[in-house]
Amino acid sequence: MQTTIIIALSLHILAATFWAGSSFVLARTGGKGAEQLLRPQIGAATVAILSGAYLGHLLHAGSFETPEKLLAAGAGCALVAFLVQIWLAIGLRGRAVDEAATSRMAAGERLAAVLLAITAISMAAARYA
């Protein structure tokens, strides 16, 4: 069981670090290069969400106190960020990346970055709640 938790936690941390970090960079650079990072971001987001759900099941099943409420709020923000980035990827499919597309990408990545920052804060706060 301990090994399973360590593996799931490692996957969760590594995937979430890439997902949030790339979102922060794309938000800061105005969405430039987002078309190359969207697929890896969505892959990392999928791993982060699935491993987070598994960790929640293993470590917090049957309880919904303050730490679990904070984690649920963070998970909700992460899911919205995930949906925003999927929407951006669908919007880019088969289209040339012009100035308008880059502007939409920047706005979407900024929103995702804010949501992922809230997610990180809620996970840190849940540890001490």
C-alpha positions as CSV (number, residue, x, y, z in Angstrom):
1,M,0.0,0.0,0.0
2,Q,2.8,2.4,0.9
3,T,4.5,1.8,-2.4
4,T,1.2,2.5,-4.3
5,I,0.8,5.8,-2.5
6,I,4.4,6.8,-3.2
7,I,4.0,6.0,-6.9
8,A,0.6,7.8,-7.2
9,L,1.9,10.8,-5.3
10,S,5.0,11.0,-7.5
11,L,2.9,10.9,-10.7
12,H,0.5,13.5,-9.3
13,I,3.3,15.9,-8.3
14,L,5.3,15.5,-11.5
15,A,2.3,15.8,-13.8
16,A,0.8,18.8,-11.9
17,T,4.1,20.6,-11.8
18,F,4.4,20.4,-15.6
19,W,0.8,21.3,-16.2
20,A,0.8,24.3,-13.9
21,G,4.3,25.4,-14.8
22,S,3.6,25.4,-18.5
23,S,0.3,27.2,-17.9
24,F,2.1,29.9,-15.9
25,V,4.7,30.3,-18.6
26,L,2.2,30.5,-21.5
27,A,0.1,33.0,-19.5
28,R,3.2,35.2,-19.0
29,T,4.4,35.0,-22.6
30,G,1.0,35.9,-24.1
31,G,0.2,32.4,-25.4
32,K,3.2,32.2,-27.8
33,G,4.0,28.6,-28.5
34,A,0.8,27.3,-26.8
35,E,-0.1,25.2,-29.8
36,Q,3.0,23.0,-29.2
37,L,2.3,22.6,-25.5
38,L,-1.5,22.0,-25.5
39,R,-1.3,18.3,-26.1
40,P,1.4,17.7,-23.5
41,Q,-0.5,19.9,-21.0
42,I,-3.7,17.9,-21.6
43,G,-1.8,14.7,-21.1
44,A,-0.2,15.9,-17.9
45,A,-3.6,17.3,-16.7
46,T,-5.1,13.9,-17.3
47,V,-2.4,12.1,-15.3
48,A,-2.6,14.7,-12.5
49,I,-6.4,14.5,-12.2
50,L,-6.6,10.7,-12.3
51,S,-3.7,10.2,-9.8
52,G,-5.3,12.9,-7.6
53,A,-8.6,11.2,-7.6
54,Y,-6.9,7.9,-6.8
55,L,-5.0,9.5,-3.9
56,G,-8.3,11.1,-2.7
57,H,-9.9,7.6,-2.7
58,L,-6.9,6.0,-0.8
59,L,-6.3,8.7,1.7
60,H,-9.6,10.6,2.3
61,A,-12.4,8.0,1.6
62,G,-15.3,8.3,4.0
63,S,-14.4,11.8,5.4
64,F,-15.5,15.2,4.3
65,E,-14.1,17.6,6.9
66,T,-12.2,20.8,6.3
67,P,-9.1,19.3,4.6
68,E,-11.4,17.3,2.2
69,K,-13.5,20.4,1.4
70,L,-10.3,22.3,0.6
71,L,-9.1,19.5,-1.6
72,A,-12.5,19.3,-3.3
73,A,-12.4,23.0,-4.1
74,G,-8.9,22.7,-5.5
75,A,-10.0,19.7,-7.6
76,G,-12.9,21.7,-8.9
77,C,-10.6,24.5,-10.0
78,A,-8.3,22.0,-11.6
79,L,-11.2,20.4,-13.6
80,V,-12.3,23.8,-14.8
81,A,-8.7,24.6,-15.9
82,F,-8.6,21.3,-17.7
83,L,-11.9,22.1,-19.5
84,V,-10.6,25.5,-20.5
85,Q,-7.5,24.0,-22.0
86,I,-9.4,21.3,-23.9
87,W,-11.7,24.1,-25.3
88,L,-8.5,25.9,-26.4
89,A,-7.2,22.8,-28.1
90,I,-10.5,22.2,-29.9
91,G,-10.6,25.8,-31.1
92,L,-7.1,25.4,-32.6
93,R,-7.7,22.1,-34.4
94,G,-7.1,22.4,-38.1
95,R,-6.7,26.2,-37.9
96,A,-3.8,28.5,-38.6
97,V,-2.4,30.2,-35.6
98,D,-3.0,33.9,-36.2
99,E,-3.0,36.9,-33.9
100,A,-6.6,36.3,-32.8
101,A,-5.9,32.7,-32.0
102,T,-2.8,33.7,-30.0
103,S,-4.9,36.2,-28.1
104,R,-7.5,33.6,-27.2
105,M,-4.8,31.2,-26.2
106,A,-3.3,33.8,-23.9
107,A,-6.6,34.6,-22.2
108,G,-7.4,30.9,-21.7
109,E,-3.9,30.1,-20.3
110,R,-4.2,33.1,-17.9
111,L,-7.5,31.7,-16.7
112,A,-6.1,28.2,-16.4
113,A,-3.0,29.6,-14.5
114,V,-5.2,31.4,-12.0
115,L,-7.3,28.3,-11.4
116,L,-4.2,26.1,-11.0
117,A,-2.7,28.6,-8.5
118,I,-5.9,28.3,-6.5
119,T,-5.6,24.5,-6.7
120,A,-2.0,24.6,-5.4
121,I,-3.0,26.9,-2.6
122,S,-5.9,24.7,-1.6
123,M,-3.8,21.6,-1.6
124,A,-1.2,23.2,0.6
125,A,-3.8,24.6,3.0
126,A,-5.6,21.2,3.3
127,R,-2.4,19.8,4.8
128,Y,-2.7,22.1,7.8
129,A,-6.5,22.5,8.1
